[in-house]
Amino acid sequence: MGSSEGALGGPRKEPQIGSQIASLQACGLVVDVPGRADGQPLDFTVEKGQIWGVLGPNGAGKTTLLHTLAGLRQPRKGEVRLGSQSLSSLKRRAVSQQLGLVFQERQDGFPATVLETALIGRHPWLSPWQMESGKDLALARDALARLDMAPFEDRLVSSLSGGERQRVAIATVLTQAPHTWLLDEPTNHLDLRHQVSVLKLLAQQASEGRAVFMCLHDLNLAARWCDHLLLLFPDGEARWGRAGEMLDVALLERLYDQKLTTVEADGAPVFVPAR
Ligand SMILES: Nc1ncnc2c1ncn2[C@@H]1O[C@H](COP(=O)(O)OP(=O)(O)OP(=O)(O)O)[C@@H](O)[C@H]1O
């Protein structure tokens, strides 16, 4: 995508893949999980084209980490960087052109339709008070169609089911077109077909040069779709690396404090909790 004319006439910055990608990095990062000792500092880079999964039991700090990477929480130690710059030195607008966040829980602050909500994704790319253009509308409608939400565009978000709301949240970030997607349980509330179609969409985003970093509770979806995994233990221990190295049964059993049985399907391991 190149630059184009904004609705108010000025040149408009558009999302670009490639030269402007700034990789998200955790540098000696200790997330501030209340009441927990520092644990192990995190040092990793989410490179373009990669799909990262964050695994760990309830309360391990997955959401806290995601919010810290998005700049919504201060780290206890270390820093988050976007390329060569510290996240804390960047303006919020610049950050939101690079990072898109799909929250686990969201409140509908004021009544908005599905289309109005998806259009919020364009805000990082518009000047203050600049109206959305026909191109912005087209991007939002295209994103809604890719999440099977086109027929709902005039519905109030508050009237949607949990899975429909989740698809609108993902369509909003698709409209935003960030370089790096941060997602907290993106398959929450989704039926099986939509789980797979959302993961396919994320895989496509990565194959186009973006990056994906998501918390998942479903170990098997992570095993199937992620090329890198970060394992967060409740005491602050962490392991990260290529998925093949992290999908070690003994390690995963220790992570979840749960015995597992492994079978193979379609060339990928499937982990079943032992009774
Ligand atoms: N504002 C807060 N005050 C006190 N404790 C908090 C606060 N926010 C988070 N915590 C605690 O920090 C820990 C990590 O929370 P977090 O939501 O990051 O976990 P999680 O790994 O995402 O869990 P889940 O799998 O249940 O979503 C939890 O024990 C949580 O209770």
The ligand as an SDF file (V2000), in Angstrom:
LIG
                    3D

 31 33  0  0  0  0  0  0  0  0999 V2000
   -4.5010   -5.1660   39.7070 N   0  0  0  0  0  0  0  0  0  0  0  0
   -4.0970   -6.3020   40.2760 C   0  0  0  0  0  0  0  0  0  0  0  0
   -4.0340   -6.4410   41.6170 N   0  0  0  0  0  0  0  0  0  0  0  0
   -3.6030   -7.5980   42.1840 C   0  0  0  0  0  0  0  0  0  0  0  0
   -3.2340   -8.6740   41.4680 N   0  0  0  0  0  0  0  0  0  0  0  0
   -3.3010   -8.5860   40.1310 C   0  0  0  0  0  0  0  0  0  0  0  0
   -3.7270   -7.4000   39.4700 C   0  0  0  0  0  0  0  0  0  0  0  0
   -3.6650   -7.6270   38.1390 N   0  0  0  0  0  0  0  0  0  0  0  0
   -3.2440   -8.9090   37.9790 C   0  0  0  0  0  0  0  0  0  0  0  0
   -3.0310   -9.4750   39.1730 N   0  0  0  0  0  0  0  0  0  0  0  0
   -2.5530  -10.8410   39.4350 C   0  0  0  0  0  0  0  0  0  0  0  0
   -1.4220  -11.0610   38.6170 O   0  0  0  0  0  0  0  0  0  0  0  0
   -1.3660  -12.4200   38.2160 C   0  0  0  0  0  0  0  0  0  0  0  0
   -1.1900  -12.5060   36.7210 C   0  0  0  0  0  0  0  0  0  0  0  0
   -2.3990  -12.1100   36.0800 O   0  0  0  0  0  0  0  0  0  0  0  0
   -2.6080  -12.2960   34.5290 P   0  0  0  0  0  0  0  0  0  0  0  0
   -3.9830  -11.8020   34.1970 O   0  0  0  0  0  0  0  0  0  0  0  0
   -1.4700  -11.6800   33.7990 O   0  0  0  0  0  0  0  0  0  0  0  0
   -2.5300  -13.8810   34.3820 O   0  0  0  0  0  0  0  0  0  0  0  0
   -2.8160  -14.8090   33.1070 P   0  0  0  0  0  0  0  0  0  0  0  0
   -1.6170  -15.6930   32.9510 O   0  0  0  0  0  0  0  0  0  0  0  0
   -3.2010  -13.9950   31.9450 O   0  0  0  0  0  0  0  0  0  0  0  0
   -4.0280  -15.6590   33.6590 O   0  0  0  0  0  0  0  0  0  0  0  0
   -5.2880  -16.3460   32.9120 P   0  0  0  0  0  0  0  0  0  0  0  0
   -4.7690  -17.5910   32.2460 O   0  0  0  0  0  0  0  0  0  0  0  0
   -6.1810  -16.6950   34.0720 O   0  0  0  0  0  0  0  0  0  0  0  0
   -5.8880  -15.3620   31.9610 O   0  0  0  0  0  0  0  0  0  0  0  0
   -2.6600  -13.0840   38.7130 C   0  0  0  0  0  0  0  0  0  0  0  0
   -2.3590  -13.8110   39.8710 O   0  0  0  0  0  0  0  0  0  0  0  0
   -3.5580  -11.9010   39.0030 C   0  0  0  0  0  0  0  0  0  0  0  0
   -4.4710  -12.2020   40.0570 O   0  0  0  0  0  0  0  0  0  0  0  0
  1  2  1  0
  2  3  1  0
  2  7  2  0
  3  4  2  0
  4  5  1  0
  5  6  2  0
  6  7  1  0
  6 10  1  0
  7  8  1  0
  8  9  2  0
  9 10  1  0
 10 11  1  0
 11 12  1  0
 11 30  1  0
 12 13  1  0
 13 14  1  0
 13 28  1  0
 14 15  1  0
 15 16  1  0
 16 17  2  0
 16 18  1  0
 16 19  1  0
 19 20  1  0
 20 21  2  0
 20 22  1  0
 20 23  1  0
 23 24  1  0
 24 25  2  0
 24 26  1  0
 24 27  1  0
 28 29  1  0
 28 30  1  0
 30 31  1  0
M  END
$$$$
